[in-house]
Structures are given as structure tokens and as C-alpha cells.
Amino acid sequence: MSSKSQSSVLHKFKGVIFSTMSSEELLNSLDSFEAREDDVFLVSYPKSGTHWIAKVIENIPSARITLTPPIELGDISKFEELKTYCERRVIPTHLSYSMLPMNIKQKQCKIIYIVRNPKDIAVSFFHYYRDNPNLPSIETWHEFFELFLKGDVVYGSWFDHVLSWEEHKNAKNILIISYEEMKKDPSKNIKKITTFLGLNVTDSEINQIVWKTSFTEMKNNTAKENCDPNHTICALTSNRNLVFRKGAVGDWINYFTSKQKRVFDELFTEKMKHSELAKHFGDYS
Ligand SMILES: Nc1ncnc2c1ncn2[C@@H]1O[C@H](COP(=O)(O)OS(=O)(=O)O)[C@@H](OP(=O)(O)O)[C@H]1O
């Protein structure tokens, strides 16, 4: 790690690393957030496909929703800002279950939890770290791999995050969407999302959504939509160019050495042995 030190851009809250873009005061006040019953929370570990699913929801013609910035991004004025949204709010967050504001759980708001193969997440996160001025400098994949393995990255360990949601996966107000299943059959998964949100959608509307939210289309439109720092769903940058990289399943194979694969698989087997969420990554290895 070089020029930008960990401590200049990161801090720890309840043992988990956060960017200084999430103020300690805001994190300390999460439980004072007032949810609305019709709020929808889009929850994920970073790099799991949040922008993709957000775009799907935005494109549902009958949705009448507003996508807000992440709940944990910014300072204490955040909750006042979130009150100004009149339409149904879709609120992204990378918080683990235990950190999610109490009121969201009490009101049983709808939650979409997005999962993705952690090896692909690690590679995506590496590029994001490397190019993001708001995160510590990372020189090499090997350096990042070690940090990811230990959970010494923003939002902490991928394992802890996914396992924190594991025991709530069958709750009626929680829908699990997987990046790999979206890739394989976007129409089917978009239908799952609309049904879960109680929204009607025709087959031709679904086809339109599939097209508008394809990786190529989203990447091409990035320049137009980019860089309104007041309206970003990225908790770690307002530069959307950093988000749309490759949009593929299995890119990890180009980065993991055979030793890294073995080490990661051993940890995965140990940590995820009782996890049913893991089955959503398809052919994990
Ligand atoms: N439409 C579409 N189709 C397929 N893949 C897509 C799409 N949109 C975003 N992506 C890929 O999702 C990765 C970014 O995840 P997030 O949006 O969760 O990132 S962030 O944590 O909110 O910054 C990142 O993955 P990688 O390409 O592997 O880096 C994006 O490219």
C-alpha cells in the first residue's frame, strides 16, 4: 500500500472498515433512521451488482419510485435529506444485517439482497480500489487478495456480510437475487423482482427492461448519467465510470493463482458449509 494511507481515507465502526465518506456520526445514528412502510432496500456487499438491479427497478414503468443515495453515505444531515423524497424510495446500502437500522426491521420493509460469486467480487473490488481516489492505494492483485481474504476492506469480510443475511433469507420481506442467475435468465429474475414489489409488468415491458439494463447499454449510457455527486448510489465514489468494468461471470479465473484458488476455496468450504445462499452462485468454482 502506498501514497494514500489506510487511515487517511478509512475508519473503523463496530470493527468494520468504512470509508470516511460515511461519517462516524451518521453510522452512530443509524438506528434513528425512520423507515416508511413502502420503502425498498437494495442491499449488497460491494460489487455484487447493485447498479444493475437499481436500473431494473427504475425501468419498471409502473414503479413510481425514486432511487436515493445509500443510507450510509454522507453525514448526519442524511436522514433529513431522505425525508424530502416524496415518491416510494428505493434505498441502496452495503450494510450487514446487524448494522441495518432497527426501524427497517420493525416495519418489515421490502429488502432485495443481491449475492454474487465472491471470487468475481474480489476481482471487481480490486479494480475499484485501484482506480478510486476515495480508497487506499493498492498496487497489486496479490496485495488486494490478502486484504479481501482477511476482510480488511471497506464493509469488512464478504463471509461475515453474507452470513449476517443467511438466517433471514426466507423472511417474506426479503428477496434474494443473484448476479449469476440474472446473467443466465434476466427476464425470469426481473419478473421475480416485479412480483416481489407488487408491480404489474407485461412481457414486452420485461423485454424492454432486459435491453435497457444490459451491461453494454448501461456502460454506454454512463457518460450521460455520470457524476452528479448529489445523486449517486455508489457509497464509495460518485464516478460511475468506475462501476461498469467487465460485467462478466468467471473473470476471477484470469486473476487467481492456483494457490489463491485453493486457499480461498478452503476458507469458503469452512465458512459456508451451512449456507444455502451459496447455491445461488451456480457453479461456484
Ligand atoms: N447491467 C449489468 N450487467 C452485468 N454486470 C453489471 C451490470 N451493471 C453493472 N455490472 C457489474 O456489477 C459490478 C458492480 O457492482 P455494484 O453495482 O454492486 O458496485 S458498487 O459496489 O455499488 O460500486 C461490476 O462488475 P465487474 O465488471 O466484474 O467489475 C459491474 O461491471
The ligand as a Tripos MOL2 file, in Angstrom:
@<TRIPOS>MOLECULE
LIG
   31    33     1     0     0
SMALL
NO_CHARGES

@<TRIPOS>ATOM
      1 N1        -26.0280   -4.4260  -16.4530 N.pl3     1 LIG1
      2 C1        -25.0420   -5.1150  -15.9170 C.ar      1 LIG1
      3 N2        -24.8320   -6.4010  -16.2700 N.ar      1 LIG1
      4 C2        -23.8210   -7.1250  -15.7230 C.ar      1 LIG1
      5 N3        -22.9450   -6.6260  -14.8040 N.ar      1 LIG1
      6 C3        -23.1360   -5.3540  -14.4210 C.ar      1 LIG1
      7 C4        -24.1730   -4.5430  -14.9280 C.ar      1 LIG1
      8 N4        -24.0840   -3.3230  -14.3560 N.ar      1 LIG1
      9 C5        -23.0440   -3.3710  -13.5110 C.ar      1 LIG1
     10 N5        -22.4590   -4.5790  -13.5550 N.ar      1 LIG1
     11 C6        -21.2690   -5.0350  -12.8220 C.3       1 LIG1
     12 O1        -21.5280   -5.0600  -11.4180 O.3       1 LIG1
     13 C7        -20.2970   -4.7670  -10.7120 C.3       1 LIG1
     14 C8        -20.5040   -3.5300   -9.8620 C.3       1 LIG1
     15 O2        -21.3130   -3.8960   -8.7720 O.3       1 LIG1
     16 P1        -22.0970   -2.7970   -7.8960 P.3       1 LIG1
     17 O3        -23.0320   -2.0410   -8.7460 O.co2     1 LIG1
     18 O4        -22.6710   -3.5300   -6.7270 O.co2     1 LIG1
     19 O5        -20.9000   -1.8510   -7.4380 O.3       1 LIG1
     20 S1        -20.8710   -0.8620   -6.1950 S.O2      1 LIG1
     21 O6        -20.4050   -1.6430   -5.0430 O.2       1 LIG1
     22 O7        -22.2100   -0.3090   -5.9840 O.2       1 LIG1
     23 O8        -19.8890    0.1490   -6.5800 O.3       1 LIG1
     24 C9        -19.2380   -4.5420  -11.7960 C.3       1 LIG1
     25 O9        -18.6520   -5.8210  -12.0210 O.3       1 LIG1
     26 P2        -17.2380   -6.0520  -12.7480 P.3       1 LIG1
     27 O10       -17.4460   -5.6880  -14.1910 O.co2     1 LIG1
     28 O11       -16.9450   -7.5110  -12.5730 O.co2     1 LIG1
     29 O12       -16.2310   -5.1750  -12.0830 O.co2     1 LIG1
     30 C10       -20.1010   -4.0830  -12.9620 C.3       1 LIG1
     31 O13       -19.4950   -4.1670  -14.2090 O.3       1 LIG1
@<TRIPOS>BOND
     1     1     2 1
     2     2     3 ar
     3     2     7 ar
     4     3     4 ar
     5     4     5 ar
     6     5     6 ar
     7     6     7 ar
     8     6    10 ar
     9     7     8 ar
    10     8     9 ar
    11     9    10 ar
    12    10    11 1
    13    11    12 1
    14    11    30 1
    15    12    13 1
    16    13    14 1
    17    13    24 1
    18    14    15 1
    19    15    16 1
    20    16    17 2
    21    16    18 1
    22    16    19 1
    23    19    20 1
    24    20    21 2
    25    20    22 2
    26    20    23 1
    27    24    25 1
    28    24    30 1
    29    25    26 1
    30    26    27 2
    31    26    28 1
    32    26    29 1
    33    30    31 1
@<TRIPOS>SUBSTRUCTURE
     1 LIG1         1 GROUP 0 **** ****
